[in-house]
Amino acid sequence: MEVVEVLNFASARAHELGELHRASGFEESGRATLLKRRKDYHLRRRTNAYNSHKFPVRLRNKKAGGNPNRDRCRKHRRRFMLKVKSNHLPTHGWLVKRMVMEERHGLFVPLHRIDRGISAALDAPATVADVSYLSLLQITGSPEDIDETVGLCIDGELPADVVSGAVEGAVVFYHASCFPLQAIGPVQIMFQPPNEVDAPRRVVWLWVHPSTTDEILHALREAAPSTVTVADCRRELSRFEIRGKQAPRILQQVVEPYSAGTQLFWSPTETAHTVQTWTARDPRQKAGPPPASGVGLLATPTDVDKSKVVCPVSGRDITAPMDRAALAAEPSLEELTQLFASVMAWANNKDGTIKYVDAVPMAASPKKSKLPVAHEYYAEATKTPSPLWSPETRCDVASGFVPDHIVNRKPATKRQLAPLHLLVIRQDHGWDLIVPPAYAPSMLKACVFAGASAIGIDEHDAVQTKHGQLSFPRDYPDTRAGAAFWAKVDADGVARQLALPKAKRVAFDALQTASPHQPAWPALFGASSSDDAAEESNFCVLRGKTYMEPFAFYAPEESAKGGHRPPASRQEIMFWIERVFVPMAMPTLICVQLRVPRRGRLETNAMLCMPTEDDITAYVTNPKWSGVMAPTAKQAKKHQFADRPVVGYVTSAIETKNKSPVLGTGFCHCEALQDLFLPQVADAPLGLVLVRSPTSLQYRPALVSVAP
């Protein structure tokens, strides 16, 4: 038998096999197949089937060898440029991944969240809003010159607690000596607390909206003497607003004193709007949560006494030897029988009258040590001037910031981070935090990790409307920024209508809606032509308790209670004020808050109409009466209908699942508003108006009250 050597036989024919493979074209077809399989998988139907982590290694593109001269990726090349962008907030990197961003007034600001609606912010237990887009203006000079400069641009004088620096003030700025006309916008003003070092020199901060920055700078520089300096300090500090019922708990976890190293209890009932200077620990240095269980279930730790046994019911020691003391510690048979009977009674209870806590006595939990109260701790602490008031010290604080990549470096550096200098300001429904810009991303993340919901500008305006506060610029119709805002809303609304087919457009002429997209304020004062509208455009908005006391619609007792609803009947408040009609010398608007007691909802630019006597009678006599229908333009020509003149417009409106006491903010003509609170029908509710949407014929009843 002939023996064939396999190795020699195969090596002699290797060249022949190679030529055969090349002639068949296997290499080219195989390479084309691999390239085809590597192409755009995100364009295929089942994109989840091509997970990058499960992609075969043999099909992945291999990385080239390490070349120090190669160009870095686009992300690394753009990193430094993105950090120094002047139109980005310090928290832009975190917000842009979760919010809808838009460029406004030269800044990219968050509008609203991507994953949730605006109504979610109204129901959230706590919210945090980055309002660092507000411009910071710093006034430096002697106290007398600053008081004179600021006094020319506001109405009246500032309260003594605001001038002392203990409280932040909220005022409306006007052009110098032009009150009550030519309003500019709201301003939050803060005075530096006096100190012995800078006694003849004082620093004042003004937090203003970016749309009014140039206008306020111009007004201040016109009113300021040569000894007063007005500086533009935009982007030098960051500000956060924490609101909601759980705001004290958020602040408890975020602000920890640097020296004490313990958390504080922030009282939600504290009403003093104080400005506090704190030196807190860096939020990134906060210790992690304690372990859920101290004793493992799989292995007994060595530090646990194995000879000690505790009764799971009573918690008492039943350790051997079974002497008299141990027998006394063990529960008696009568106690166990009584406990078993109570458990069975709870288990067989069907109507739910017996609770588990009453049936099963639990072991007494160890009492937690009470946390020190924040305002008491601050009153006893040593007061030092905050370094944030001076530009030089602000730079020193920023230079001590340690970047995140160094803090998170492995192995841990165990480096003690520098203290965080911040200002905590108590507000009506929460707190405000002022921190250096370098710490803004860390502070925002700390608030979110503590349970706060991050919100944008649209959600922030909705939360303010819910709390009965005004939103700028939509709720300031007497300012240039407010007029520009509604002009833009009108232009956008007209563009949306023109983009639709003619058959799909809203017939505003048939609905008798003269101004469907923006409030027509001159029409409230009887302006019929363009010349009359130009004359009537110089209206003012009445603000402040001093000016509203003589009017019939002002109820200070309701404002003190915190309620936002008008009295139920006229007899309730006739005993404390004599209601008389006060004529106005010039066109005047009054800010009102609205609520819908029955069916209906509010929309922005909705018309507030004067009800007829029949409407008031139907509302009083019929609890289910929910309004009437307005006639169309064609019906109004054929028949005579009751006239319901427009007395105001809605500028802000919200819609929540749980009925809020305030669902909208609007403005009414002052003389017409007095007629609403001086009704001629007996037992008529005060402040009853009819609300009508620009795109509907339906009138809905609503109640208005004057904003405090």
C-alpha positions in Angstrom: 0.0 0.0 0.0 1.3 3.4 -1.0 1.7 6.0 1.8 1.1 9.7 1.0 2.7 12.3 3.2 0.1 15.0 3.9 2.5 17.8 4.6 4.5 17.4 1.4 1.3 16.9 -0.6 -0.4 20.1 0.7 2.7 22.3 0.5 3.1 21.3 -3.2 -0.4 22.4 -4.0 -0.6 25.5 -1.8 0.2 27.8 -4.7 -2.4 26.2 -6.8 -5.1 26.7 -4.1 -4.2 30.4 -3.7 -4.4 31.0 -7.4 -7.8 29.3 -7.4 -9.1 31.5 -4.6 -7.9 34.7 -6.3 -9.5 33.6 -9.5 -12.9 33.0 -7.8 -13.0 36.6 -6.5 -13.7 35.6 -2.8 -11.6 38.4 -1.3 -13.3 41.2 -3.1 -16.8 40.0 -2.4 -16.0 39.3 1.2 -14.6 42.8 1.7 -17.6 44.4 0.1 -19.9 42.4 2.4 -18.0 43.6 5.5 -18.1 47.2 4.4 -21.8 46.9 3.7 -22.5 45.5 7.2 -20.6 48.4 8.8 -22.7 51.1 7.1 -25.4 53.3 8.7 -27.2 51.1 11.2 -29.2 54.1 12.5 -31.0 54.3 9.2 -32.2 50.7 9.3 -35.5 49.5 10.7 -34.5 47.6 13.7 -31.9 50.0 15.2 -31.9 48.4 18.6 -30.7 45.1 17.1 -27.3 46.7 16.3 -26.1 47.6 19.8 -22.6 48.9 19.6 -21.7 46.9 22.7 -22.8 43.6 21.0 -21.2 44.5 17.7 -18.8 41.6 16.7 -15.2 42.4 17.4 -14.0 41.1 14.0 -16.2 43.7 12.3 -15.2 46.7 14.3 -12.8 49.3 12.9 -9.5 48.9 14.6 -7.9 52.0 16.2 -4.8 53.2 14.6 -1.5 53.1 16.6 -0.8 55.9 19.0 0.4 59.0 17.1 1.0 62.0 19.3 0.9 64.3 16.3 -2.6 63.3 15.1 -5.5 65.8 15.4 -7.8 65.3 18.4 -11.5 64.7 17.9 -13.9 67.6 17.4 -15.2 67.4 20.9 -11.8 68.0 22.4 -10.9 70.7 19.8 -14.1 72.7 20.7 -14.0 72.3 24.5 -12.0 75.4 25.3 -14.0 77.5 22.8 -17.3 76.4 24.2 -16.2 77.3 27.8 -15.4 80.9 26.9 -18.6 81.5 24.9 -20.2 84.7 26.2 -23.7 83.7 25.1 -23.8 80.5 27.2 -24.9 80.3 30.8 -22.4 78.5 33.2 -24.9 75.6 33.4 -25.4 75.4 29.6 -23.6 72.0 29.3 -26.1 70.5 31.7 -29.2 72.3 30.5 -28.8 71.8 26.8 -29.1 68.0 27.1 -32.5 68.3 29.0 -34.1 71.6 27.9 -35.3 73.2 24.8 -32.9 76.1 24.3 -33.5 79.4 22.5 -31.3 82.5 22.0 -32.9 85.5 23.6 -31.3 88.9 24.2 -27.9 87.5 23.2 -28.1 84.4 25.5 -29.1 80.8 25.1 -31.7 80.2 27.8 -33.8 77.1 28.6 -37.4 77.4 27.7 -38.9 74.1 29.1 -38.0 70.5 29.7 -38.0 68.0 26.8 -39.4 65.0 28.7 -42.1 66.7 30.7 -44.8 69.3 30.2 -45.2 72.7 31.9 -48.0 71.4 34.1 -45.5 69.0 35.7 -43.6 71.9 37.2 -46.8 73.2 38.9 -47.3 69.8 40.7 -43.7 69.3 41.5 -42.8 69.3 45.3 -39.8 71.5 44.6 -38.4 73.3 41.6 -35.1 75.0 40.8 -34.7 77.6 38.1 -31.4 79.0 36.9 -32.1 82.7 36.5 -28.4 83.6 35.8 -29.6 85.3 32.6 -30.6 88.3 34.8 -28.2 91.2 34.4 -26.3 92.4 37.5 -25.7 96.1 37.7 -23.5 97.4 40.5 -23.8 101.0 41.9 -20.9 102.3 44.0 -20.8 105.6 45.9 -21.7 107.3 49.1 -25.0 106.3 50.8 -26.6 109.7 50.3 -25.8 109.9 46.5 -27.0 106.3 46.0 -30.3 107.1 47.8 -30.8 110.2 45.6 -30.0 108.3 42.4 -32.3 105.4 43.1 -35.0 107.7 44.4 -35.3 109.5 41.1 -36.0 106.2 39.3 -38.6 104.7 41.6 -41.8 105.7 43.3 -41.3 107.0 46.8 -38.5 105.8 49.1 -37.0 102.4 49.9 -37.9 100.8 53.3 -35.3 101.1 56.0 -34.7 97.3 56.2 -33.8 97.3 52.5 -31.4 100.2 52.8 -29.7 98.5 55.8 -29.0 95.4 53.7 -31.1 93.0 55.7 -33.8 92.5 53.1 -33.9 92.4 49.3 -36.3 94.9 47.8 -38.5 94.6 44.7 -39.4 97.8 42.9 -40.4 99.0 39.5 -37.9 101.4 37.8 -39.0 104.4 35.8 -37.1 106.9 33.8 -35.8 109.7 36.0 -38.6 111.9 37.4 -41.2 110.3 35.0 -43.4 108.4 37.5 -46.1 107.1 36.8 -45.3 107.0 33.1 -42.4 105.6 31.1 -41.9 102.5 33.3 -38.9 100.4 32.5 -39.4 97.1 34.4 -39.1 95.3 37.7 -35.8 95.4 39.6 -34.6 93.4 42.6 -32.4 95.7 44.7 -29.8 94.6 47.3 -27.7 96.9 49.5 -24.4 95.7 50.9 -24.6 95.5 54.7 -22.6 98.4 56.3 -19.2 97.7 57.7 -16.5 99.7 59.4 -14.0 99.4 56.7 -16.0 100.8 53.9 -18.2 103.2 55.9 -18.2 106.1 53.4 -18.6 103.8 50.4 -21.6 101.6 49.7 -22.3 99.0 47.0 -25.8 98.3 45.6 -26.8 95.4 43.3 -29.6 95.6 40.8 -30.9 92.4 39.3 -32.7 93.3 36.0 -34.1 91.5 33.0 -31.7 91.4 30.0 -34.3 93.2 27.8 -34.2 96.3 30.1 -30.5 96.4 30.9 -29.5 99.1 28.5 -32.6 101.2 29.3 -31.9 101.0 33.1 -28.2 101.8 32.6 -29.2 104.9 30.6 -31.7 106.0 33.2 -29.2 105.5 36.1 -26.4 107.3 34.4 -28.6 110.3 33.7 -29.8 110.5 37.3 -26.4 109.7 39.0 -24.0 112.4 39.9 -20.3 112.2 39.1 -19.5 110.6 42.4 -21.6 107.5 41.7 -20.3 104.7 39.5 -22.7 102.4 37.6 -20.9 99.2 36.4 -22.3 96.4 34.3 -21.4 93.1 36.0 -23.2 90.6 33.9 -22.1 87.0 34.2 -20.1 87.6 37.3 -22.6 85.9 39.6 -25.1 83.1 39.2 -28.5 83.0 40.8 -31.0 80.1 41.4 -34.6 80.2 42.6 -35.8 77.2 44.7 -39.6 77.1 45.1 -42.1 74.6 46.4 -43.2 72.8 49.5 -40.0 70.8 49.7 -37.8 73.8 49.3 -36.6 73.7 52.9 -35.5 70.0 52.5 -33.6 70.9 49.3 -31.8 73.7 51.1 -31.1 71.5 54.1 -29.1 69.1 51.8 -27.4 71.8 49.7 -26.3 74.4 52.2 -24.2 72.9 55.0 -22.0 75.2 57.1 -18.3 74.8 56.4 -17.3 75.1 60.1 -20.1 73.0 61.7 -20.2 70.2 59.1 -23.8 69.3 59.9 -27.1 70.0 58.2 -29.5 72.7 59.3 -33.3 72.8 59.5 -34.7 75.6 57.3 -38.1 76.5 58.7 -40.8 76.8 56.1 -42.8 79.2 58.3 -40.1 81.8 58.4 -41.6 85.0 56.9 -38.7 87.5 57.2 -37.2 88.1 53.7 -33.6 88.2 55.1 -30.4 88.2 53.1 -27.9 85.8 54.8 -24.2 85.4 54.1 -23.1 81.7 54.4 -19.8 79.9 54.0 -20.8 76.3 53.1 -19.2 73.1 52.0 -18.7 72.4 48.4 -21.7 70.3 47.2 -19.2 67.9 45.5 -17.6 67.1 48.9 -20.8 66.0 50.5 -20.6 62.6 52.1 -22.6 59.8 50.6 -25.8 58.4 52.2 -25.4 56.0 55.1 -25.7 52.3 54.4 -29.3 50.9 54.4 -28.4 48.1 56.9 -25.5 47.9 59.3 -25.5 44.1 59.9 -25.1 41.8 57.0 -27.5 38.9 56.5 -25.0 36.4 55.0 -22.1 36.8 57.4 -22.1 37.9 61.1 -19.7 40.8 61.7 -17.0 40.3 64.3 -18.1 43.3 66.3 -21.6 41.9 67.0 -22.1 40.1 70.3 -23.2 36.6 69.3 -24.4 35.8 72.8 -26.9 38.6 72.9 -30.4 37.8 71.6 -33.2 40.5 71.3 -36.9 39.7 71.1 -38.3 40.9 67.8 -41.6 41.9 69.3 -40.7 43.9 72.4 -37.0 44.6 71.7 -35.9 43.4 75.2 -32.9 41.2 75.9 -33.7 37.5 76.4 -30.0 36.4 76.6 -29.1 33.1 78.4 -28.4 32.0 81.1 -32.1 31.9 81.8 -32.0 33.4 85.2 -34.9 35.3 86.8 -33.8 38.6 85.1 -33.8 36.9 81.7 -37.2 35.3 82.3 -38.6 38.6 83.3 -37.2 40.1 80.1 -39.0 37.5 78.0 -42.7 38.5 77.3 -45.2 36.5 79.2 -47.8 34.2 77.8 -50.6 36.7 78.4 -48.8 39.4 76.4 -48.1 37.0 73.5 -51.8 35.9 73.5 -53.0 39.5 73.6 -50.6 40.4 70.7 -51.8 37.4 68.7 -55.5 38.3 69.2 -54.9 41.9 68.1 -53.1 40.8 65.0 -55.9 38.4 64.1 -58.5 41.2 64.7 -56.6 43.5 62.3 -56.3 40.7 59.7 -60.0 39.9 59.8 -61.1 43.6 59.9 -62.9 44.3 56.6 -64.1 47.9 57.1 -60.6 49.2 57.9 -61.4 50.7 61.3 -58.4 48.9 63.0 -55.1 50.1 61.8 -51.9 48.0 61.7 -50.0 50.5 63.9 -52.7 50.2 66.7 -52.8 46.4 66.4 -49.1 45.6 66.3 -47.0 47.6 68.8 -43.6 48.4 67.2 -40.4 48.7 69.0 -39.5 52.2 70.0 -37.3 53.7 67.4 -34.3 55.7 68.6 -35.0 59.4 68.7 -33.2 61.4 66.1 -31.2 64.3 67.3 -32.9 67.6 66.3 -31.1 69.7 63.7 -30.2 73.2 64.6 -32.6 75.8 63.1 -31.0 77.8 60.3 -32.0 81.3 61.3 -31.1 80.7 64.9 -27.7 79.2 63.9 -27.1 82.2 61.7 -28.0 84.7 64.4 -25.4 83.2 66.7 -22.7 82.8 64.1 -20.0 85.4 63.6 -20.9 87.8 60.8 -18.2 88.5 58.2 -18.6 90.5 55.0 -19.2 88.3 52.0 -16.4 88.3 49.4 -19.0 88.3 46.6 -19.6 92.0 47.1 -16.2 93.1 45.8 -15.0 92.3 42.2 -11.4 91.6 43.5 -12.5 89.1 46.1 -14.9 87.5 43.6 -11.8 86.7 41.5 -10.0 85.2 44.5 -13.0 82.9 45.2 -13.2 81.8 41.6 -9.4 81.0 41.5 -9.9 78.6 44.4 -12.4 76.4 42.5 -11.2 72.9 41.7 -12.4 71.5 38.4 -14.6 68.3 38.4 -12.0 66.2 36.6 -9.5 66.8 39.4 -12.1 66.1 42.1 -13.2 62.9 40.4 -9.7 61.7 39.6 -8.9 58.1 40.6 -7.4 57.3 43.0 -9.1 60.0 45.0 -6.9 62.9 46.0 -8.6 63.3 49.4 -8.2 67.0 48.9 -10.1 69.4 51.1 -12.0 71.7 48.8 -12.3 75.4 49.4 -15.4 76.7 51.1 -18.3 77.9 49.0 -19.3 81.6 49.6 -23.0 82.2 48.8 -25.9 84.4 49.7 -29.2 82.9 50.8 -32.3 85.1 50.3 -35.7 84.2 51.8 -38.6 84.8 49.4 -42.4 84.3 49.7 -42.4 80.7 48.4 -38.8 79.6 48.8 -35.3 80.8 48.7 -32.8 82.3 46.2 -29.1 81.3 46.1 -26.4 83.6 44.7 -23.1 81.7 44.0 -20.0 82.3 41.9 -20.4 81.1 38.3 -17.7 78.4 38.6 -19.9 76.6 41.3 -23.2 77.0 39.3 -23.1 73.6 37.6 -22.3 71.8 40.9 -25.1 73.7 42.7 -27.7 72.9 40.0 -26.7 69.2 40.1 -26.9 69.2 43.9 -30.4 70.6 43.9 -31.5 68.1 41.3 -30.0 65.2 43.2 -31.7 66.4 46.3 -35.1 66.1 44.6 -35.8 69.4 42.9 -37.1 69.6 39.4 -35.1 71.8 37.0 -37.3 74.1 35.0 -37.0 76.6 32.2 -38.4 80.1 31.5 -41.9 79.0 30.5 -42.3 76.8 33.5 -40.8 79.5 35.7 -43.5 82.0 34.5 -46.2 79.4 35.2 -45.0 78.9 38.7 -45.0 82.6 39.3 -48.6 82.9 38.0 -49.6 80.1 40.3 -48.1 82.0 43.3 -49.9 85.2 42.3 -46.7 86.9 41.1 -46.1 88.8 37.8 -43.9 87.6 35.0 -41.8 90.0 33.0 -42.3 91.1 30.3 -45.8 89.7 29.6 -47.4 91.1 32.8 -45.9 94.6 32.4 -48.0 96.3 29.6 -46.7 99.8 30.4 -43.1 99.0 29.5 -41.3 98.9 26.2 -40.2 95.3 26.8 -43.9 94.3 27.4 -45.0 96.1 24.2 -42.2 94.4 22.2 -43.1 91.0 23.7 -46.8 91.2 22.7 -45.8 92.6 19.3 -43.7 89.5 18.7 -46.6 87.3 19.9 -48.9 89.1 17.4 -46.5 88.7 14.5 -46.0 84.9 15.3 -49.8 84.4 15.5 -50.4 86.2 12.2 -47.6 84.1 10.6 -49.2 80.9 11.9 -52.6 81.9 10.5 -51.2 82.8 7.1 -49.4 79.5 6.9 -52.7 77.6 7.1 -55.0 77.1 4.1 -57.8 79.6 3.9 -60.4 77.0 4.8 -58.5 76.3 8.0 -58.0 79.8 9.3 -59.9 81.2 12.2 -62.6 83.7 11.1 -61.9 86.5 13.6 -64.1 88.9 11.7 -67.1 86.6 12.2 -66.2 86.2 15.9 -66.0 90.0 16.3 -62.5 89.7 17.7 -60.6 93.0 16.9 -57.2 91.9 18.4 -56.9 88.1 18.3 -53.2 87.8 19.3 -52.3 90.7 21.6 -54.3 92.9 24.0 -55.6 96.1 22.6 -55.0 98.4 25.6 -55.9 101.7 23.8 -59.4 100.3 22.9 -60.2 100.0 26.6 -60.1 103.8 27.0 -62.3 104.5 24.0 -59.7 105.0 21.2 -61.4 104.4 17.9 -58.9 105.8 15.3 -55.1 105.5 15.0 -54.6 109.1 16.3 -56.7 108.4 19.3 -54.8 105.1 19.9 -51.5 107.0 19.8 -52.9 109.5 22.4 -54.3 106.8 24.6 -51.1 104.7 24.5 -49.7 106.7 27.3 -51.5 104.8 30.1 -50.1 103.9 33.5 -50.4 100.9 35.7 -51.4 101.6 39.3 -49.2 99.8 41.8 -48.8 99.9 45.6 -51.0 99.9 48.6 -50.9 103.6 49.1 -52.5 104.4 45.8 -55.1 101.6 45.9 -56.6 102.2 49.4 -59.3 104.7 48.2 -60.7 102.4 45.7 -63.6 100.0 46.3 -61.8 97.0 44.7 -58.9 96.9 47.2 -59.3 94.4 50.1 -56.2 94.4 52.3 -57.7 91.9 54.7 -57.9 89.3 52.0 -54.3 90.0 51.0 -53.1 89.6 54.6 -54.8 86.2 54.8 -52.9 85.1 51.7 -56.2 84.4 49.8 -56.7 85.4 46.2 -60.4 85.3 46.0 -62.8 88.3 46.3 -65.4 88.4 49.1 -68.5 86.3 48.5 -71.0 89.2 49.1 -71.1 92.9 49.3 -72.1 92.9 53.0 -68.9 91.2 54.1 -66.7 94.2 53.6 -69.1 97.1 53.8 -68.4 97.4 57.5 -64.7 98.3 57.0 -64.7 100.6 54.0 -67.2 102.9 52.4 -67.4 102.1 48.7 -67.5 105.1 46.5 -66.6 105.7 42.8 -63.3 107.5 42.3 -62.8 109.0 38.8 -59.4 108.9 37.1 -57.6 111.8 35.6 -55.6 109.6 33.0 -56.0 106.1 31.5 -55.1 103.6 34.2 -54.8 99.9 34.4 -55.1 97.7 37.5 -53.5 94.2 37.8 -56.0 91.5 38.8 -55.9 87.8 39.5 -58.5 85.5 38.1 -60.1 82.2 39.1 -62.8 80.2 37.3 -65.3 78.9 39.9 -67.3 76.9 37.3 -66.7 75.4 33.9 -64.2 76.9 31.6 -60.5 77.6 31.3 -58.3 80.7 30.8 -56.2 81.5 27.8 -53.7 84.3 27.2 -55.2 87.4 25.5 -58.7 86.3 26.6 -61.1 89.2 26.9 -62.6 90.3 30.3 -66.1 91.6 29.6 -68.6 93.4 31.8 -71.6 91.2 32.7 -75.2 92.4 32.2 -77.8 92.3 35.0 -79.3 89.2 33.5 -75.9 87.5 33.6 -75.4 88.4 37.3 -78.9 87.2 38.2 -78.4 83.9 36.4 -75.1 83.4 38.2 -76.7 84.0 41.6 -79.9 82.0 41.1 -78.6 79.0 39.1 -75.5 77.2 40.6 -75.1 75.4 37.2 -75.0 78.5 35.1 -71.7 78.5 33.1 -72.1 81.4 30.7 -73.7 82.4 27.5 -72.9 82.4 23.8 -71.9 85.6 22.0 -73.5 86.4 18.6 -71.6 86.2 15.4 -71.1 89.3 13.2 -74.0 88.2 10.9 -76.3 87.6 13.8 -75.5 91.0 15.4 -76.6 92.8 12.2 -80.0 91.1 12.2 -81.0 91.1 15.8 -80.3 93.3 18.9 -78.2 91.6 21.6 -77.0 92.8 25.0 -73.7 94.6 25.0 -70.9 93.2 27.1 -68.0 95.7 26.7 -64.4 94.6 27.1 -62.8 95.9 30.3 -59.5 94.0 30.3 -57.3 91.2 29.0 -55.6 88.1 30.4 -51.8 88.2 30.1 -50.9 85.0 31.9 -52.8 81.8 32.4 -52.1 78.3 33.7 -54.0 75.0 33.7 -53.4 72.5 36.5 -54.9 69.2 37.5 -55.7 70.4 41.0 -57.6 73.7 41.0 -55.2 76.4 42.0 -56.6 79.6 43.7 -55.0 81.7 41.0 -55.4 80.5 37.4 -54.5 83.7 35.6 -53.3 87.3 35.7 -54.7 90.2 33.8 -55.3 93.9 33.7 -58.5 95.9 33.8 -59.6 99.5 33.2 -59.6 101.2 36.6 -63.0 102.8 36.3 -64.6 99.7 34.8 -63.1 97.6 37.6 -64.8 99.9 40.2 -68.1 99.2 38.6 -67.5 95.4 39.0 -67.1 95.9 42.8 -70.1 98.3 43.0 -72.9 96.0 41.6 -76.5 97.1 41.3 -78.0 93.6 41.8 -78.7 92.5 45.3 -76.4 89.7 46.7 -74.2 89.9 43.6 -70.7 88.5 44.0 -68.0 91.2 43.9 -65.6 91.0 40.9 -67.8 88.9 38.6 -66.7 89.2 35.0 -67.2 87.2 31.8 -64.2 85.7 30.1 -64.1 85.0 26.4 -61.4 83.4 24.3 -60.4 85.2 21.1 -61.2 82.0 19.1 -64.6 81.3 20.7 -68.1 82.7 21.2 -68.5 81.3 24.7 -68.6 83.6 27.7 -67.5 81.9 31.0 -68.0 83.5 34.5 -64.8 84.3 36.4 -64.0 86.1 39.6 -61.3 88.8 39.8 -59.4 90.2 42.8 -56.8 92.9 42.9 -53.3 91.7 43.2 -51.7 92.7 46.6 
